Amino acid sequence: MKNIFSFLLLTAVLLIFSCRSKQADPAATEASAPASTLIEVTPEQIAAGHLQLGHLQEYRFSRVVRATGYVDALPQNRRIISAWFGGIVTGLNLLPGQYVQAGQPLFSLENPDFLQMQEEFLSSSEQLAYLENDYQRQQELASEQAVSLKTLLKAKSDYLSMAARVEALRQKLEMLHVSFDDLKNGKMVRSIAVKAPFSGYISTIGVSNGKYVSEAEEILEIINPHPMLVRLKVFEKDIQQVKEGQAIHFRVPDAADSLFQATVQQVGKILEGNQRTVGITGSLQNGGKTGLVAGMFVEAGIDVEPFTALALPREAVVTTENRSVVLVRTAETGKNWKLVQKPVVLGFSTEEMVEILPESGVRPDDWILIRGAFNLVTEE
């Protein structure tokens, strides 16, 4: 009797546990099922949100080396205007930023020494003519053995010395832009005009009217900004990836909405300073006619190691703290779209596109919401 009672009690306990286990199965199944949120949108919602579907597409990426630097003009298009000879500055009526034409007078220099230089040129030219005639006459006499060789050599030496002096004075006067036609007619000048060597813009002015400037003192600078360059500093660890011909894209921080393009023209061969950087020179596309000004600070990226991968527009991917998802169309109900959230694994990215890695599970033929996804994604 006791055995029968024990058997019945054990059977009852097993039945109770069995029932509880069966009641727990649906919940366990639901918990283990993949969490996916279906979103259904109507044609009206599609039109109002400007929603757009698309596929994964092959996109050419480039890994980027970051650099900073500044905009500059070509070396031959920058010129510091100095005084060839000392003098007092007059007629300087220019302002920084003003455009000047090639050959346009920039300012004048006054110095009484200019008059003395012109007088010496005229008198030396007269002496040269006399010494030349004397040398020719001595040559004729020497051929007839009427004068000594010493006399001939003395005449030759005097003539060549004076010829050298006249040539030196002539070149000095040419540097001062003195008119030799006016000078031969006796018209001398005490001030000389300094002219622009090429067309460009005045970048700096270092003196004022009435100041006496010595030789080689900097007076002003002219810059021709077309074409322009970008000069960058690349760290030592990245320099081996940079090659001539690679694309550069850069921004001016104060004009962040504008993206400018350039090409690596030259790569430096020595490290500069304690920061262990190498200088890079890039030539701007379209000659740099973009409103940029020499000296502007830039933040740049140099495209290196190009590769092709499947990608989506950045707008198609919604990223939160814990995940990145896209919306994939699963079916159509009439004219409605049914979308499901799918997590994706992101790779390399640019400002426009982002790489979708193969482990994401998104197929190339999937219809993916590439526009308007942000307002539809829900937190799970």
C-alpha positions in Angstrom: 0.0 0.0 0.0 2.8 2.3 0.9 4.6 1.6 -2.4 1.4 2.5 -4.4 1.1 5.8 -2.5 4.8 6.7 -3.2 4.3 5.9 -6.9 1.2 8.1 -7.1 3.0 11.0 -5.4 6.0 10.8 -7.7 3.8 10.7 -10.7 1.9 13.8 -9.6 5.2 15.7 -9.0 6.4 14.8 -12.5 3.1 16.0 -14.1 3.4 19.3 -12.3 6.9 20.0 -13.5 6.0 18.8 -17.0 3.1 21.3 -17.2 5.3 24.2 -16.0 8.0 23.3 -18.6 5.4 23.3 -21.4 4.1 26.7 -20.2 7.6 28.1 -20.3 8.4 26.9 -23.9 6.6 29.7 -25.8 8.3 32.4 -23.8 11.7 30.8 -24.4 11.0 30.5 -28.1 10.0 34.1 -28.3 13.1 35.2 -26.4 15.4 33.3 -28.7 13.8 34.5 -31.9 15.7 37.3 -33.7 14.4 40.7 -32.8 13.2 42.5 -35.9 10.9 45.5 -36.1 8.7 45.6 -39.2 7.8 49.0 -40.4 5.1 49.6 -43.0 4.9 52.8 -44.9 2.2 54.1 -47.2 2.6 55.8 -50.6 1.7 59.1 -48.8 4.4 58.6 -46.3 6.9 57.7 -49.0 6.2 60.9 -50.9 6.1 63.1 -47.8 9.4 61.8 -46.5 11.1 61.6 -50.0 12.0 58.0 -49.3 14.2 56.3 -51.8 15.3 52.7 -52.3 18.6 51.5 -53.7 21.2 48.7 -53.7 24.7 48.2 -52.4 27.1 49.6 -55.0 30.7 49.3 -55.7 32.6 52.4 -54.6 36.3 53.4 -54.9 37.7 54.3 -51.5 41.1 55.7 -50.6 42.7 55.5 -47.3 43.6 59.0 -46.1 46.7 60.5 -44.6 45.9 63.6 -42.6 48.0 66.8 -42.9 47.9 70.5 -42.1 49.5 73.4 -43.9 48.7 76.6 -45.7 47.9 78.0 -49.2 50.8 79.7 -51.0 51.7 81.2 -54.4 54.3 79.8 -56.8 57.8 80.9 -55.8 58.2 82.8 -59.1 54.9 84.6 -58.5 56.1 86.1 -55.2 58.4 89.1 -55.4 59.8 91.3 -52.6 60.4 94.8 -54.0 63.6 96.3 -52.6 65.6 99.4 -53.2 68.5 98.7 -55.6 70.1 101.9 -54.3 69.5 104.0 -51.2 67.0 106.8 -51.4 63.9 108.6 -50.1 60.6 106.9 -50.9 58.1 109.1 -52.6 54.9 108.5 -54.6 53.9 105.4 -52.6 50.1 105.5 -52.9 49.3 101.7 -52.8 47.3 99.7 -50.3 47.6 96.0 -49.3 45.3 94.0 -51.5 45.5 96.4 -54.4 46.0 95.0 -57.9 48.9 96.3 -60.0 49.8 95.7 -63.7 53.2 94.6 -64.9 55.3 97.7 -65.5 53.1 100.0 -63.4 55.1 102.5 -61.3 54.9 101.5 -57.6 56.9 104.3 -56.0 59.9 106.6 -56.6 63.3 106.9 -54.9 65.1 110.3 -54.7 68.8 110.5 -54.2 71.3 113.2 -55.4 73.7 110.3 -56.1 71.6 109.4 -59.0 72.6 112.6 -60.7 76.3 111.9 -60.0 75.9 108.4 -61.5 74.4 109.8 -64.7 77.1 112.5 -64.9 79.8 109.8 -64.6 78.2 107.8 -67.3 78.1 110.7 -69.7 81.7 111.8 -69.0 83.0 108.2 -69.1 81.3 107.6 -72.4 83.1 110.6 -73.9 86.4 109.4 -72.5 85.7 105.9 -73.9 85.2 107.4 -77.4 88.5 109.2 -77.1 90.4 106.2 -75.7 89.0 104.0 -78.5 90.2 106.3 -81.2 93.6 106.6 -79.5 93.9 102.8 -79.2 93.1 102.3 -82.9 95.7 105.0 -83.8 98.3 103.3 -81.7 97.5 100.0 -83.4 98.2 101.6 -86.8 101.4 103.1 -85.6 102.5 99.9 -84.0 102.0 98.1 -87.3 104.4 100.5 -88.9 106.8 100.2 -86.0 106.4 103.9 -85.3 105.6 103.4 -81.5 106.8 101.0 -78.9 104.9 98.0 -77.7 104.6 99.5 -74.3 102.7 102.5 -75.6 100.3 100.2 -77.5 99.6 98.1 -74.4 99.1 101.3 -72.3 96.5 102.6 -74.9 94.8 99.2 -74.9 94.6 99.0 -71.1 93.2 102.5 -70.8 90.5 101.7 -73.4 89.4 98.4 -71.9 89.3 99.8 -68.3 87.1 102.7 -69.4 84.9 100.3 -71.5 84.4 98.2 -68.3 83.5 101.3 -66.3 81.0 102.5 -68.9 79.3 99.1 -69.1 79.0 98.9 -65.3 77.4 102.4 -65.1 75.1 101.5 -68.0 73.8 98.5 -66.2 73.3 100.4 -63.0 71.3 103.0 -64.8 69.3 100.2 -66.6 68.4 98.9 -63.1 67.2 102.4 -62.3 65.1 102.5 -65.5 66.9 105.6 -66.7 66.1 106.6 -70.3 69.4 106.6 -72.2 67.8 108.6 -75.1 66.9 111.4 -72.6 70.3 111.1 -71.0 72.2 111.6 -74.3 70.1 114.7 -74.8 71.3 116.1 -71.5 68.1 115.3 -69.5 69.1 113.8 -66.1 66.7 112.8 -63.4 67.2 112.9 -59.6 64.4 110.3 -58.8 63.7 107.0 -60.4 60.5 105.0 -60.6 60.4 101.4 -59.3 58.0 99.4 -61.4 56.0 96.2 -60.9 57.9 93.2 -62.4 54.6 91.3 -63.0 50.9 91.7 -62.5 49.6 90.8 -59.0 48.3 92.0 -55.7 50.2 94.0 -53.1 50.4 91.7 -50.0 52.5 93.8 -47.6 53.9 97.4 -47.5 56.8 98.0 -45.0 57.6 101.7 -45.4 56.0 105.1 -45.8 56.6 108.1 -48.0 59.5 110.2 -46.8 61.5 107.3 -45.3 65.1 106.8 -46.4 65.7 103.2 -47.4 69.0 101.6 -47.7 70.1 99.1 -50.4 68.2 95.8 -50.3 65.7 97.0 -47.7 62.3 95.4 -48.2 59.7 98.0 -49.3 56.7 95.9 -50.4 55.7 92.5 -51.7 53.7 91.5 -54.8 51.9 88.1 -55.2 50.3 86.7 -58.3 47.8 84.1 -56.8 47.2 82.2 -60.0 48.1 79.4 -60.0 48.4 78.6 -56.3 49.9 75.8 -54.2 49.1 74.1 -51.0 52.0 73.3 -48.7 51.4 70.5 -46.2 53.3 68.8 -43.3 53.0 65.0 -43.1 54.3 63.1 -40.1 57.2 60.7 -40.5 55.1 57.6 -39.9 52.8 58.4 -42.9 55.3 59.8 -45.4 56.1 56.4 -47.2 52.4 56.2 -48.2 52.5 59.5 -50.0 53.4 59.6 -53.7 53.4 62.2 -56.5 50.1 62.3 -58.3 47.9 61.4 -55.4 44.7 63.4 -54.8 44.5 66.0 -52.0 41.3 67.3 -50.6 41.3 70.1 -48.1 39.3 72.7 -46.2 39.9 76.1 -44.8 38.5 75.9 -41.2 36.8 79.3 -41.5 35.1 78.2 -44.8 34.3 74.6 -43.8 31.5 74.2 -46.3 33.9 74.4 -49.3 36.0 71.4 -50.2 39.0 72.1 -52.4 41.0 69.7 -54.6 44.7 69.5 -55.3 47.3 66.9 -56.5 50.6 66.0 -54.9 53.3 67.7 -56.9 56.4 67.1 -54.8 57.3 65.1 -51.7 60.1 66.4 -49.5 63.2 64.3 -48.9 64.2 65.5 -45.4 62.6 65.7 -42.0 61.8 69.2 -40.8 62.2 70.4 -37.2 61.5 68.6 -34.0 58.0 67.5 -35.0 59.4 64.9 -37.4 57.4 66.0 -40.4 58.1 66.1 -44.2 57.0 69.0 -46.5 54.5 68.2 -49.3 53.6 70.5 -52.2 50.3 70.2 -54.0 49.1 72.0 -57.1 45.5 73.2 -57.0 43.0 72.2 -59.6 41.7 74.9 -62.0 44.8 77.0 -61.0 43.5 77.8 -57.6 40.9 80.4 -58.8 38.7 79.8 -55.8 38.9 82.9 -53.7 41.7 81.4 -51.6 44.4 83.8 -50.2 48.0 83.0 -49.7 48.7 82.2 -46.1 45.4 80.6 -45.3 45.6 77.6 -42.9 44.2 74.4 -44.2 43.3 70.9 -43.0 43.9 68.3 -45.6 43.6 64.6 -46.5 45.8 62.8 -49.0 44.2 59.8 -50.7 46.4 56.8 -50.6 45.9 53.0 -51.1 42.7 53.1 -53.3 40.4 50.0 -53.1 36.9 49.1 -54.2 34.2 47.8 -51.9 30.4 47.5 -51.6 29.0 50.7 -50.0 25.9 52.7 -49.2 25.4 56.4 -48.9 26.0 57.6 -45.3 22.3 58.7 -45.1 21.2 55.0 -45.5 23.0 53.9 -42.3 21.6 54.9 -38.9 24.1 54.6 -36.1 23.4 54.8 -32.4 25.6 54.1 -29.5 25.4 50.3 -29.7 24.7 49.5 -33.3 24.4 50.5 -37.0 21.3 49.5 -39.0 19.8 49.8 -42.4 16.2 49.3 -43.5 15.6 46.5 -46.0 12.3 46.1 -47.9 11.0 42.6 -47.2 7.7 42.6 -49.0 5.0 44.8 -50.6 1.4 45.0 -49.4 -0.3 46.6 -52.2 1.5 49.9 -52.7 2.9 49.9 -49.2 6.5 49.1 -48.3 7.4 46.7 -45.5 10.8 47.4 -44.1 12.9 45.5 -41.5 15.9 46.8 -39.5 19.1 44.9 -40.2 22.3 45.5 -38.3 25.4 46.1 -40.4 29.1 46.1 -39.9 30.8 49.2 -41.2 34.2 49.5 -42.7 36.0 52.5 -44.3 34.0 55.7 -44.8 34.2 59.0 -46.5 31.9 62.1 -46.2 29.5 60.6 -48.7 29.8 56.8 -48.6 30.4 54.1 -46.0 31.7 50.5 -46.7 29.4 47.7 -45.7 31.4 44.6 -44.7 30.4 41.1 -46.0 29.6 39.9 -42.5 26.7 42.3 -42.4 24.5 39.8 -44.3 23.0 42.3 -46.6 22.8 41.0 -50.2 23.7 43.1 -53.3 20.1 42.5 -54.6 18.4 43.7 -51.4 16.3 46.8 -51.7 17.7 49.2 -49.0 16.2 52.5 -47.9 19.0 54.9 -48.9 17.1 58.1 -48.2 14.9 59.0 -45.2 15.9 56.1 -42.9 16.8 58.2 -39.9 13.2 59.1 -39.0 12.0 55.5 -39.4 14.5 53.5 -37.3 13.3 52.6 -33.9 15.2 51.6 -30.8 15.1 47.9 -29.9 
